[in-house]
Amino acid sequence: MVQRYKSLADIERGFRVLKSDIEIGPVCHRLPHRIRAHALMCFMALVLYRVMRMRLRAAKRSESPSTLLEQLNRIHQQTVQTSEGQTLTGLTEITPAQKSLFAALELTPPTPSDLAKPVL
């Protein structure tokens, strides 16, 4: 019974994270495939959040995943098309604090050369 209660508390914490930190709100979908897709996206966001939390703890970092997301949200890609039709892309400079967070997550920071590569 205690184990069931702890599982319920963990699920409730997950929903709280989805609503507050990840900012996923209720969405009104009618079609079954859209409902499943929304549920899958929420689940994937929660898993990524928990992986970030675990990796930050393993790196003995005090930041929360929310703080991490705020820092990483400041990294932007810019795409500009010149009057000659040339497309130029750029990436904001990654700060030492952001590089440190990438290291704690065991990820390589993005580089301008990564922008030309397809995501999927």
mmCIF file of the C-alpha atoms, coordinates in Angstrom:
data_MODEL
# 
_entry.id   MODEL 
# 
loop_
_atom_site.group_PDB 
_atom_site.id 
_atom_site.type_symbol 
_atom_site.label_atom_id 
_atom_site.label_alt_id 
_atom_site.label_comp_id 
_atom_site.label_asym_id 
_atom_site.label_entity_id 
_atom_site.label_seq_id 
_atom_site.pdbx_PDB_ins_code 
_atom_site.Cartn_x 
_atom_site.Cartn_y 
_atom_site.Cartn_z 
_atom_site.occupancy 
_atom_site.B_iso_or_equiv 
_atom_site.pdbx_formal_charge 
_atom_site.auth_seq_id 
_atom_site.auth_comp_id 
_atom_site.auth_asym_id 
_atom_site.auth_atom_id 
_atom_site.pdbx_PDB_model_num 
ATOM 1   C CA . MET A 1 1   ? 0.000   0.000  0.000   1.00 0.00 ? 1   MET A CA 1 
ATOM 2   C CA . VAL A 1 2   ? 2.852   2.363  0.826   1.00 0.00 ? 2   VAL A CA 1 
ATOM 3   C CA . GLN A 1 3   ? 4.464   1.603  -2.543  1.00 0.00 ? 3   GLN A CA 1 
ATOM 4   C CA . ARG A 1 4   ? 1.197   2.445  -4.361  1.00 0.00 ? 4   ARG A CA 1 
ATOM 5   C CA . TYR A 1 5   ? 0.953   5.722  -2.458  1.00 0.00 ? 5   TYR A CA 1 
ATOM 6   C CA . LYS A 1 6   ? 4.538   6.651  -3.391  1.00 0.00 ? 6   LYS A CA 1 
ATOM 7   C CA . SER A 1 7   ? 3.804   5.845  -7.041  1.00 0.00 ? 7   SER A CA 1 
ATOM 8   C CA . LEU A 1 8   ? 0.726   8.067  -6.944  1.00 0.00 ? 8   LEU A CA 1 
ATOM 9   C CA . ALA A 1 9   ? 2.753   10.902 -5.416  1.00 0.00 ? 9   ALA A CA 1 
ATOM 10  C CA . ASP A 1 10  ? 5.366   10.491 -8.166  1.00 0.00 ? 10  ASP A CA 1 
ATOM 11  C CA . ILE A 1 11  ? 2.686   10.690 -10.856 1.00 0.00 ? 11  ILE A CA 1 
ATOM 12  C CA . GLU A 1 12  ? 1.195   13.806 -9.264  1.00 0.00 ? 12  GLU A CA 1 
ATOM 13  C CA . ARG A 1 13  ? 4.661   15.417 -9.159  1.00 0.00 ? 13  ARG A CA 1 
ATOM 14  C CA . GLY A 1 14  ? 5.013   14.596 -12.845 1.00 0.00 ? 14  GLY A CA 1 
ATOM 15  C CA . PHE A 1 15  ? 1.758   16.363 -13.697 1.00 0.00 ? 15  PHE A CA 1 
ATOM 16  C CA . ARG A 1 16  ? 2.802   19.351 -11.585 1.00 0.00 ? 16  ARG A CA 1 
ATOM 17  C CA . VAL A 1 17  ? 6.091   19.554 -13.533 1.00 0.00 ? 17  VAL A CA 1 
ATOM 18  C CA . LEU A 1 18  ? 4.227   19.337 -16.835 1.00 0.00 ? 18  LEU A CA 1 
ATOM 19  C CA . LYS A 1 19  ? 1.902   22.176 -15.878 1.00 0.00 ? 19  LYS A CA 1 
ATOM 20  C CA . SER A 1 20  ? 4.408   24.522 -14.237 1.00 0.00 ? 20  SER A CA 1 
ATOM 21  C CA . ASP A 1 21  ? 7.993   23.934 -15.352 1.00 0.00 ? 21  ASP A CA 1 
ATOM 22  C CA . ILE A 1 22  ? 7.370   22.563 -18.837 1.00 0.00 ? 22  ILE A CA 1 
ATOM 23  C CA . GLU A 1 23  ? 4.286   24.763 -19.273 1.00 0.00 ? 23  GLU A CA 1 
ATOM 24  C CA . ILE A 1 24  ? 2.100   22.194 -21.017 1.00 0.00 ? 24  ILE A CA 1 
ATOM 25  C CA . GLY A 1 25  ? -1.534  23.053 -20.509 1.00 0.00 ? 25  GLY A CA 1 
ATOM 26  C CA . PRO A 1 26  ? -4.706  21.220 -21.373 1.00 0.00 ? 26  PRO A CA 1 
ATOM 27  C CA . VAL A 1 27  ? -5.443  21.096 -25.074 1.00 0.00 ? 27  VAL A CA 1 
ATOM 28  C CA . CYS A 1 28  ? -8.831  20.270 -26.535 1.00 0.00 ? 28  CYS A CA 1 
ATOM 29  C CA . HIS A 1 29  ? -8.356  17.609 -29.200 1.00 0.00 ? 29  HIS A CA 1 
ATOM 30  C CA . ARG A 1 30  ? -11.203 15.647 -30.717 1.00 0.00 ? 30  ARG A CA 1 
ATOM 31  C CA . LEU A 1 31  ? -9.410  13.218 -33.011 1.00 0.00 ? 31  LEU A CA 1 
ATOM 32  C CA . PRO A 1 32  ? -7.896  10.096 -31.427 1.00 0.00 ? 32  PRO A CA 1 
ATOM 33  C CA . HIS A 1 33  ? -4.560  10.416 -33.237 1.00 0.00 ? 33  HIS A CA 1 
ATOM 34  C CA . ARG A 1 34  ? -4.168  14.006 -32.022 1.00 0.00 ? 34  ARG A CA 1 
ATOM 35  C CA . ILE A 1 35  ? -5.011  13.013 -28.451 1.00 0.00 ? 35  ILE A CA 1 
ATOM 36  C CA . ARG A 1 36  ? -2.397  10.234 -28.599 1.00 0.00 ? 36  ARG A CA 1 
ATOM 37  C CA . ALA A 1 37  ? 0.174   12.604 -30.126 1.00 0.00 ? 37  ALA A CA 1 
ATOM 38  C CA . HIS A 1 38  ? -0.419  15.194 -27.390 1.00 0.00 ? 38  HIS A CA 1 
ATOM 39  C CA . ALA A 1 39  ? -0.127  12.555 -24.667 1.00 0.00 ? 39  ALA A CA 1 
ATOM 40  C CA . LEU A 1 40  ? 3.097   11.260 -26.249 1.00 0.00 ? 40  LEU A CA 1 
ATOM 41  C CA . MET A 1 41  ? 4.605   14.759 -26.388 1.00 0.00 ? 41  MET A CA 1 
ATOM 42  C CA . CYS A 1 42  ? 3.725   15.343 -22.715 1.00 0.00 ? 42  CYS A CA 1 
ATOM 43  C CA . PHE A 1 43  ? 5.264   12.004 -21.761 1.00 0.00 ? 43  PHE A CA 1 
ATOM 44  C CA . MET A 1 44  ? 8.448   12.703 -23.747 1.00 0.00 ? 44  MET A CA 1 
ATOM 45  C CA . ALA A 1 45  ? 8.767   16.172 -22.184 1.00 0.00 ? 45  ALA A CA 1 
ATOM 46  C CA . LEU A 1 46  ? 8.453   14.670 -18.704 1.00 0.00 ? 46  LEU A CA 1 
ATOM 47  C CA . VAL A 1 47  ? 11.044  11.968 -19.457 1.00 0.00 ? 47  VAL A CA 1 
ATOM 48  C CA . LEU A 1 48  ? 13.504  14.574 -20.777 1.00 0.00 ? 48  LEU A CA 1 
ATOM 49  C CA . TYR A 1 49  ? 12.892  16.718 -17.691 1.00 0.00 ? 49  TYR A CA 1 
ATOM 50  C CA . ARG A 1 50  ? 13.661  13.782 -15.415 1.00 0.00 ? 50  ARG A CA 1 
ATOM 51  C CA . VAL A 1 51  ? 16.774  12.832 -17.388 1.00 0.00 ? 51  VAL A CA 1 
ATOM 52  C CA . MET A 1 52  ? 17.994  16.422 -17.040 1.00 0.00 ? 52  MET A CA 1 
ATOM 53  C CA . ARG A 1 53  ? 17.338  16.297 -13.292 1.00 0.00 ? 53  ARG A CA 1 
ATOM 54  C CA . MET A 1 54  ? 19.207  12.988 -12.938 1.00 0.00 ? 54  MET A CA 1 
ATOM 55  C CA . ARG A 1 55  ? 22.206  14.208 -14.949 1.00 0.00 ? 55  ARG A CA 1 
ATOM 56  C CA . LEU A 1 56  ? 22.383  17.464 -12.997 1.00 0.00 ? 56  LEU A CA 1 
ATOM 57  C CA . ARG A 1 57  ? 22.377  15.516 -9.725  1.00 0.00 ? 57  ARG A CA 1 
ATOM 58  C CA . ALA A 1 58  ? 25.014  13.104 -11.047 1.00 0.00 ? 58  ALA A CA 1 
ATOM 59  C CA . ALA A 1 59  ? 27.200  16.105 -11.938 1.00 0.00 ? 59  ALA A CA 1 
ATOM 60  C CA . LYS A 1 60  ? 26.601  17.435 -8.394  1.00 0.00 ? 60  LYS A CA 1 
ATOM 61  C CA . ARG A 1 61  ? 24.976  20.593 -9.757  1.00 0.00 ? 61  ARG A CA 1 
ATOM 62  C CA . SER A 1 62  ? 22.489  22.527 -7.650  1.00 0.00 ? 62  SER A CA 1 
ATOM 63  C CA . GLU A 1 63  ? 20.459  23.938 -10.564 1.00 0.00 ? 63  GLU A CA 1 
ATOM 64  C CA . SER A 1 64  ? 16.983  22.661 -11.246 1.00 0.00 ? 64  SER A CA 1 
ATOM 65  C CA . PRO A 1 65  ? 15.880  21.559 -14.710 1.00 0.00 ? 65  PRO A CA 1 
ATOM 66  C CA . SER A 1 66  ? 13.764  24.738 -14.803 1.00 0.00 ? 66  SER A CA 1 
ATOM 67  C CA . THR A 1 67  ? 16.861  26.889 -14.330 1.00 0.00 ? 67  THR A CA 1 
ATOM 68  C CA . LEU A 1 68  ? 18.622  24.845 -16.970 1.00 0.00 ? 68  LEU A CA 1 
ATOM 69  C CA . LEU A 1 69  ? 15.791  25.378 -19.440 1.00 0.00 ? 69  LEU A CA 1 
ATOM 70  C CA . GLU A 1 70  ? 15.809  29.137 -18.755 1.00 0.00 ? 70  GLU A CA 1 
ATOM 71  C CA . GLN A 1 71  ? 19.538  29.277 -19.509 1.00 0.00 ? 71  GLN A CA 1 
ATOM 72  C CA . LEU A 1 72  ? 19.308  27.160 -22.647 1.00 0.00 ? 72  LEU A CA 1 
ATOM 73  C CA . ASN A 1 73  ? 16.228  29.032 -23.871 1.00 0.00 ? 73  ASN A CA 1 
ATOM 74  C CA . ARG A 1 74  ? 18.508  32.030 -24.432 1.00 0.00 ? 74  ARG A CA 1 
ATOM 75  C CA . ILE A 1 75  ? 20.298  30.232 -27.274 1.00 0.00 ? 75  ILE A CA 1 
ATOM 76  C CA . HIS A 1 76  ? 18.771  31.256 -30.591 1.00 0.00 ? 76  HIS A CA 1 
ATOM 77  C CA . GLN A 1 77  ? 19.275  30.462 -34.224 1.00 0.00 ? 77  GLN A CA 1 
ATOM 78  C CA . GLN A 1 78  ? 18.860  33.289 -36.703 1.00 0.00 ? 78  GLN A CA 1 
ATOM 79  C CA . THR A 1 79  ? 18.172  32.882 -40.401 1.00 0.00 ? 79  THR A CA 1 
ATOM 80  C CA . VAL A 1 80  ? 18.325  35.867 -42.744 1.00 0.00 ? 80  VAL A CA 1 
ATOM 81  C CA . GLN A 1 81  ? 17.848  36.037 -46.474 1.00 0.00 ? 81  GLN A CA 1 
ATOM 82  C CA . THR A 1 82  ? 19.818  38.737 -48.281 1.00 0.00 ? 82  THR A CA 1 
ATOM 83  C CA . SER A 1 83  ? 18.500  40.798 -51.166 1.00 0.00 ? 83  SER A CA 1 
ATOM 84  C CA . GLU A 1 84  ? 20.612  38.599 -53.461 1.00 0.00 ? 84  GLU A CA 1 
ATOM 85  C CA . GLY A 1 85  ? 18.712  35.531 -52.255 1.00 0.00 ? 85  GLY A CA 1 
ATOM 86  C CA . GLN A 1 86  ? 21.518  34.143 -50.109 1.00 0.00 ? 86  GLN A CA 1 
ATOM 87  C CA . THR A 1 87  ? 20.421  32.526 -46.857 1.00 0.00 ? 87  THR A CA 1 
ATOM 88  C CA . LEU A 1 88  ? 22.633  33.189 -43.847 1.00 0.00 ? 88  LEU A CA 1 
ATOM 89  C CA . THR A 1 89  ? 22.277  31.414 -40.522 1.00 0.00 ? 89  THR A CA 1 
ATOM 90  C CA . GLY A 1 90  ? 23.758  32.271 -37.170 1.00 0.00 ? 90  GLY A CA 1 
ATOM 91  C CA . LEU A 1 91  ? 23.743  31.154 -33.578 1.00 0.00 ? 91  LEU A CA 1 
ATOM 92  C CA . THR A 1 92  ? 23.897  33.290 -30.454 1.00 0.00 ? 92  THR A CA 1 
ATOM 93  C CA . GLU A 1 93  ? 27.173  33.020 -28.596 1.00 0.00 ? 93  GLU A CA 1 
ATOM 94  C CA . ILE A 1 94  ? 27.038  30.322 -25.960 1.00 0.00 ? 94  ILE A CA 1 
ATOM 95  C CA . THR A 1 95  ? 28.103  31.611 -22.554 1.00 0.00 ? 95  THR A CA 1 
ATOM 96  C CA . PRO A 1 96  ? 30.507  29.753 -20.248 1.00 0.00 ? 96  PRO A CA 1 
ATOM 97  C CA . ALA A 1 97  ? 27.569  29.030 -17.895 1.00 0.00 ? 97  ALA A CA 1 
ATOM 98  C CA . GLN A 1 98  ? 25.618  27.463 -20.754 1.00 0.00 ? 98  GLN A CA 1 
ATOM 99  C CA . LYS A 1 99  ? 28.674  25.426 -21.819 1.00 0.00 ? 99  LYS A CA 1 
ATOM 100 C CA . SER A 1 100 ? 28.961  24.203 -18.241 1.00 0.00 ? 100 SER A CA 1 
ATOM 101 C CA . LEU A 1 101 ? 25.324  23.094 -18.282 1.00 0.00 ? 101 LEU A CA 1 
ATOM 102 C CA . PHE A 1 102 ? 25.843  21.229 -21.559 1.00 0.00 ? 102 PHE A CA 1 
ATOM 103 C CA . ALA A 1 103 ? 28.807  19.472 -19.946 1.00 0.00 ? 103 ALA A CA 1 
ATOM 104 C CA . ALA A 1 104 ? 26.697  18.537 -16.902 1.00 0.00 ? 104 ALA A CA 1 
ATOM 105 C CA . LEU A 1 105 ? 24.080  17.055 -19.245 1.00 0.00 ? 105 LEU A CA 1 
ATOM 106 C CA . GLU A 1 106 ? 26.784  15.187 -21.156 1.00 0.00 ? 106 GLU A CA 1 
ATOM 107 C CA . LEU A 1 107 ? 25.811  16.979 -24.391 1.00 0.00 ? 107 LEU A CA 1 
ATOM 108 C CA . THR A 1 108 ? 27.901  18.877 -26.897 1.00 0.00 ? 108 THR A CA 1 
ATOM 109 C CA . PRO A 1 109 ? 26.886  22.521 -27.337 1.00 0.00 ? 109 PRO A CA 1 
ATOM 110 C CA . PRO A 1 110 ? 25.497  23.408 -30.756 1.00 0.00 ? 110 PRO A CA 1 
ATOM 111 C CA . THR A 1 111 ? 27.826  25.091 -33.218 1.00 0.00 ? 111 THR A CA 1 
ATOM 112 C CA . PRO A 1 112 ? 27.056  27.196 -36.288 1.00 0.00 ? 112 PRO A CA 1 
ATOM 113 C CA . SER A 1 113 ? 28.077  24.247 -38.483 1.00 0.00 ? 113 SER A CA 1 
ATOM 114 C CA . ASP A 1 114 ? 25.275  22.197 -36.867 1.00 0.00 ? 114 ASP A CA 1 
ATOM 115 C CA . LEU A 1 115 ? 22.686  24.591 -38.298 1.00 0.00 ? 115 LEU A CA 1 
ATOM 116 C CA . ALA A 1 116 ? 23.095  23.251 -41.821 1.00 0.00 ? 116 ALA A CA 1 
ATOM 117 C CA . LYS A 1 117 ? 22.408  19.680 -40.711 1.00 0.00 ? 117 LYS A CA 1 
ATOM 118 C CA . PRO A 1 118 ? 18.794  18.425 -40.733 1.00 0.00 ? 118 PRO A CA 1 
ATOM 119 C CA . VAL A 1 119 ? 17.327  17.763 -37.290 1.00 0.00 ? 119 VAL A CA 1 
ATOM 120 C CA . LEU A 1 120 ? 15.667  14.483 -38.223 1.00 0.00 ? 120 LEU A CA 1 
# 
